[in-house]
Amino acid sequence: QVQLVESGGGLVQAGGSLRLSCAASVSTFSIGVMGWYRQAPGKQRELVATITSGGSTNYADSVKGRFTVSRDNAKNTVYLQMNSLKPEDTAVYYCYVRTVLPRMDYWGKGTLVTVSS
């Protein structure tokens, strides 16, 4: 069983910064992609950013240049540094992990990020 524990959400003013963290309780060798998705009220869940075990990253166009995803493989932890936050970034942010063997997807419970104007 894989468990994901997220932290770092909260309320911030527009233009501010937050850092999200997600620690995965799973053997290191089996983790592939890690990352973050978000879901705003009334909208579908969408990709924010992902990072492979080799460090390759992928970002949604809406966050490029403002958000940075990183990971610490020794700690099985993925981070999301969010700068220049906008009210439209308000959403519940979900940690995501894809294991390799077996190939399965896991989701955290979500952490709320609220950006006030």
C-alpha positions as CSV (number, residue, x, y, z in Angstrom):
1,Q,0.0,0.0,0.0
2,V,1.3,3.4,-1.0
3,Q,0.5,6.4,1.2
4,L,1.1,10.0,0.2
5,V,1.2,12.8,2.8
6,E,0.9,16.3,1.5
7,S,1.7,19.6,3.3
8,G,2.2,23.2,2.6
9,G,-1.2,24.5,1.4
10,G,-2.8,27.6,2.8
11,L,-4.0,31.1,2.1
12,V,-1.7,33.6,0.4
13,Q,-2.1,37.0,-1.3
14,A,-1.7,37.3,-5.1
15,G,2.0,37.6,-6.0
16,G,3.0,35.5,-3.0
17,S,4.7,32.1,-2.8
18,L,3.9,28.7,-1.3
19,R,5.8,25.4,-1.3
20,L,4.0,22.1,-1.3
21,S,5.6,18.9,-0.2
22,C,4.5,15.3,-0.6
23,A,6.2,12.3,1.0
24,A,5.5,8.8,-0.4
25,S,5.7,5.7,1.7
26,V,6.9,3.3,-0.9
27,S,10.2,1.6,-1.8
28,T,12.4,4.0,-3.7
29,F,13.2,1.6,-6.6
30,S,9.5,1.4,-7.6
31,I,8.7,5.1,-8.0
32,G,8.5,6.5,-11.5
33,V,6.8,9.8,-12.1
34,M,5.9,12.1,-9.3
35,G,4.0,15.3,-9.5
36,W,1.0,17.5,-8.9
37,Y,-2.5,18.0,-10.2
38,R,-5.1,20.5,-9.1
39,Q,-8.8,20.9,-9.2
40,A,-10.6,24.2,-8.9
41,P,-14.2,24.5,-7.9
42,G,-16.5,23.4,-10.7
43,K,-13.6,22.3,-12.9
44,Q,-11.9,19.1,-13.8
45,R,-8.7,18.0,-12.3
46,E,-5.7,19.2,-14.4
47,L,-2.0,18.6,-14.6
48,V,0.2,21.1,-12.9
49,A,3.7,19.6,-13.1
50,T,5.4,16.2,-13.2
51,I,8.9,15.0,-12.8
52,T,10.5,11.7,-13.7
53,S,13.0,9.7,-11.7
54,G,15.6,11.0,-14.0
55,G,14.6,14.6,-13.4
56,S,12.7,15.4,-16.6
57,T,9.9,17.9,-16.0
58,N,6.6,18.7,-17.6
59,Y,4.5,21.8,-16.8
60,A,1.1,23.1,-17.6
61,D,1.4,26.2,-19.8
62,S,-0.5,28.2,-17.1
63,V,2.3,27.7,-14.5
64,K,5.4,27.7,-16.7
65,G,7.9,30.2,-15.3
66,R,6.2,30.5,-12.0
67,F,6.1,27.0,-10.5
68,T,9.0,24.6,-10.1
69,V,8.7,20.9,-9.4
70,S,11.5,19.0,-7.8
71,R,12.1,15.7,-6.0
72,D,14.3,14.1,-3.4
73,N,14.6,10.4,-4.4
74,A,16.3,9.6,-1.1
75,K,13.3,10.9,0.8
76,N,10.7,9.8,-1.7
77,T,9.4,13.3,-1.7
78,V,8.2,15.7,-4.4
79,Y,7.9,19.4,-4.0
80,L,6.1,22.2,-5.8
81,Q,7.5,25.7,-5.4
82,M,4.8,28.2,-6.4
83,N,5.8,31.8,-7.0
84,S,3.9,34.8,-8.4
85,L,0.6,33.1,-7.4
86,K,-2.6,34.3,-9.0
87,P,-6.2,34.0,-7.8
88,E,-6.8,31.5,-10.6
89,D,-4.3,29.2,-9.0
90,T,-6.8,28.7,-6.2
91,A,-7.6,24.9,-6.1
92,V,-7.1,21.7,-4.2
93,Y,-3.6,20.4,-5.2
94,Y,-3.2,16.6,-5.3
95,C,0.1,14.8,-5.1
96,Y,0.5,12.1,-7.7
97,V,2.9,9.1,-7.9
98,R,3.2,6.4,-10.5
99,T,5.0,3.3,-9.4
100,V,7.0,1.2,-11.9
101,L,6.7,-2.4,-10.7
102,P,3.8,-2.8,-10.6
103,R,2.6,0.1,-12.7
104,M,0.0,1.9,-10.6
105,D,-1.2,5.4,-9.9
106,Y,-1.6,6.9,-6.4
107,W,-3.1,10.1,-5.3
108,G,-2.9,12.1,-2.1
109,K,-5.9,13.5,-0.3
110,G,-5.2,17.0,-1.5
111,T,-4.2,20.3,0.1
112,L,-6.1,23.5,-0.4
113,V,-4.3,26.5,-1.9
114,T,-6.2,29.8,-1.8
115,V,-4.9,32.9,-3.5
116,S,-6.6,36.2,-2.5
117,S,-6.7,39.2,-4.8
